[in-house]
Amino acid sequence: MLRRLLQPVWVLLAIIFLIEAWLWDHCEPIVARAVAIIPLARFKQWLSDRVDALSPAMTLIVFAVPIIPLFPLKLVGLWLLTHEYWTSAVFTILFAKMLGVGVTAFVFDVTRDKLLEMAWFERLYELVLKLRAKASELVDPIKQRIKDFIRGNGEGWSSRTLRLIQRFRKSVHEAR
């Protein structure tokens, strides 16, 4: 009984986790292109040289610090939301999220090797990768059902819905 009640919660958490992973995967190449366009390659090399000289614990601080300046931007988005500036709030929060994921992906790319020297971080990293695989496994059947529904190529409710839409369109055209 409890498992059945918790299933939607686990699916929701898996979807949120996969959205984060998708953002990570898609922001990292964008950041890499920005590094190529903007003269950040020298900065990346400089940062990489500095990280190589740091201990793994200090590298963790370098990894965590870029998150701090983005917090006020998220607070601005929350303030806009509470004052009912919906569009501005959504764009501000999405911008902060994309920027945060992009900067974190950039810094993680530079600090990954050093961070993985810490056994607990390596276990955490492997756990996140396993959770990502488990989340994909949990959400994939739901994604497939949604794709089948959108295509309308199955039996049942989706094909009935398409027939209903076709009848409605036909009645609208006949009424003209």
C-alpha positions as CSV (number, residue, x, y, z in Angstrom):
1,M,0.0,0.0,0.0
2,L,2.7,2.5,1.0
3,R,4.8,1.6,-2.0
4,R,1.8,2.3,-4.3
5,L,1.3,5.7,-2.6
6,L,5.0,6.6,-2.9
7,Q,5.3,5.6,-6.6
8,P,4.2,9.0,-7.9
9,V,6.6,10.8,-5.5
10,W,9.5,8.6,-6.8
11,V,8.5,9.3,-10.4
12,L,8.3,13.0,-9.7
13,L,11.8,13.0,-8.1
14,A,13.1,10.9,-10.9
15,I,11.7,13.4,-13.5
16,I,13.3,16.4,-11.6
17,F,16.6,14.5,-11.4
18,L,16.5,13.8,-15.1
19,I,15.7,17.4,-15.9
20,E,18.8,18.4,-13.9
21,A,20.9,15.8,-15.7
22,W,19.5,16.9,-19.1
23,L,20.3,20.5,-18.2
24,W,23.8,19.5,-17.2
25,D,24.4,17.5,-20.4
26,H,23.1,20.3,-22.6
27,C,24.7,23.3,-20.8
28,E,28.1,21.8,-20.7
29,P,28.6,22.0,-24.5
30,I,27.1,25.5,-24.6
31,V,29.6,26.5,-21.9
32,A,32.4,24.9,-23.9
33,R,31.4,26.9,-26.9
34,A,31.3,30.1,-24.8
35,V,34.8,29.2,-23.6
36,A,35.9,28.9,-27.2
37,I,34.3,32.2,-28.2
38,I,35.0,34.3,-25.2
39,P,38.6,34.3,-24.1
40,L,37.8,31.9,-21.3
41,A,40.2,29.2,-22.5
42,R,43.1,31.1,-20.9
43,F,41.0,31.5,-17.7
44,K,40.2,27.7,-17.8
45,Q,43.9,26.9,-18.2
46,W,44.8,29.3,-15.4
47,L,42.1,27.8,-13.1
48,S,43.2,24.3,-14.0
49,D,46.8,25.2,-13.1
50,R,45.7,26.6,-9.8
51,V,43.5,23.6,-9.0
52,D,46.4,21.2,-9.7
53,A,48.3,22.9,-6.9
54,L,45.4,22.6,-4.4
55,S,44.5,19.8,-2.1
56,P,41.3,17.9,-2.9
57,A,39.5,19.5,0.0
58,M,40.4,23.0,-1.2
59,T,39.3,22.0,-4.7
60,L,35.9,21.2,-3.2
61,I,35.7,24.8,-2.0
62,V,36.6,26.0,-5.6
63,F,33.8,23.8,-6.9
64,A,31.2,25.1,-4.4
65,V,32.1,28.8,-4.5
66,P,30.4,29.6,-7.9
67,I,27.0,28.7,-6.5
68,I,27.1,31.5,-3.9
69,P,26.8,34.5,-6.2
70,L,23.8,32.9,-8.0
71,F,21.8,32.7,-4.8
72,P,20.8,36.4,-4.8
73,L,19.6,36.1,-8.4
74,K,17.3,33.3,-7.3
75,L,16.1,35.5,-4.4
76,V,15.3,38.2,-7.0
77,G,13.3,35.6,-8.9
78,L,11.4,34.7,-5.7
79,W,10.8,38.4,-4.9
80,L,9.4,38.9,-8.4
81,L,7.2,35.8,-8.0
82,T,5.8,37.1,-4.7
83,H,5.0,40.4,-6.3
84,E,3.2,38.7,-9.2
85,Y,5.7,39.6,-11.9
86,W,5.2,36.1,-13.3
87,T,7.0,36.4,-16.6
88,S,10.0,38.2,-15.2
89,A,10.1,35.7,-12.3
90,V,10.1,32.7,-14.5
91,F,12.8,34.1,-16.8
92,T,15.0,35.2,-13.9
93,I,14.7,31.8,-12.2
94,L,15.3,29.9,-15.5
95,F,18.3,32.2,-16.2
96,A,19.7,31.6,-12.8
97,K,19.2,27.8,-13.2
98,M,20.8,27.7,-16.6
99,L,23.7,29.9,-15.5
100,G,24.2,27.9,-12.4
101,V,24.2,24.6,-14.2
102,G,26.5,26.0,-16.9
103,V,29.0,27.5,-14.4
104,T,28.9,24.4,-12.3
105,A,29.5,22.2,-15.3
106,F,32.5,24.4,-16.3
107,V,34.0,24.3,-12.8
108,F,33.3,20.6,-12.4
109,D,35.1,19.9,-15.7
110,V,38.2,21.7,-14.3
111,T,38.0,20.2,-10.8
112,R,36.7,16.6,-11.5
113,D,40.0,14.8,-11.4
114,K,41.0,16.4,-8.2
115,L,37.6,15.9,-6.6
116,L,37.6,12.2,-7.5
117,E,40.7,11.8,-5.5
118,M,38.6,12.0,-2.3
119,A,37.0,8.5,-1.7
120,W,33.7,9.9,-0.3
121,F,33.3,12.2,-3.3
122,E,34.0,9.3,-5.7
123,R,31.4,7.2,-4.0
124,L,29.0,10.1,-4.1
125,Y,29.7,10.6,-7.8
126,E,29.1,6.9,-8.6
127,L,25.9,7.0,-6.5
128,V,24.6,10.0,-8.6
129,L,25.4,8.1,-11.8
130,K,23.6,5.0,-10.5
131,L,20.6,7.2,-9.4
132,R,20.6,8.8,-12.9
133,A,20.4,5.3,-14.5
134,K,17.7,4.2,-12.0
135,A,15.7,7.4,-12.7
136,S,15.9,6.8,-16.4
137,E,14.8,3.3,-15.9
138,L,11.8,4.5,-13.9
139,V,10.8,7.3,-16.3
140,D,11.5,5.6,-19.6
141,P,8.2,3.6,-19.7
142,I,6.2,6.8,-18.9
143,K,8.1,8.7,-21.6
144,Q,7.3,5.9,-24.1
145,R,3.6,6.0,-23.2
146,I,3.6,9.8,-23.7
147,K,5.3,9.4,-27.0
148,D,2.8,6.8,-28.1
149,F,-0.1,9.0,-27.0
150,I,1.3,12.0,-29.0
151,R,1.8,9.9,-32.0
152,G,-1.6,8.3,-31.6
153,N,-0.4,5.1,-33.2
154,G,-1.8,2.8,-30.5
155,E,-5.0,1.2,-29.5
156,G,-7.1,2.6,-26.7
157,W,-7.5,6.1,-25.4
158,S,-5.1,7.9,-27.7
159,S,-6.7,6.5,-30.9
160,R,-10.2,7.3,-29.5
161,T,-9.0,10.8,-28.8
162,L,-7.8,11.3,-32.3
163,R,-11.1,10.0,-33.7
164,L,-12.9,12.5,-31.5
165,I,-10.7,15.3,-32.7
166,Q,-11.3,14.3,-36.3
167,R,-15.1,14.2,-35.8
168,F,-15.0,17.6,-34.2
169,R,-12.9,19.1,-37.0
170,K,-15.3,17.5,-39.6
171,S,-18.3,19.0,-37.8
172,V,-16.6,22.5,-37.7
173,H,-15.9,22.3,-41.4
174,E,-19.4,21.2,-42.2
175,A,-20.8,24.1,-40.2
176,R,-19.0,26.6,-42.4
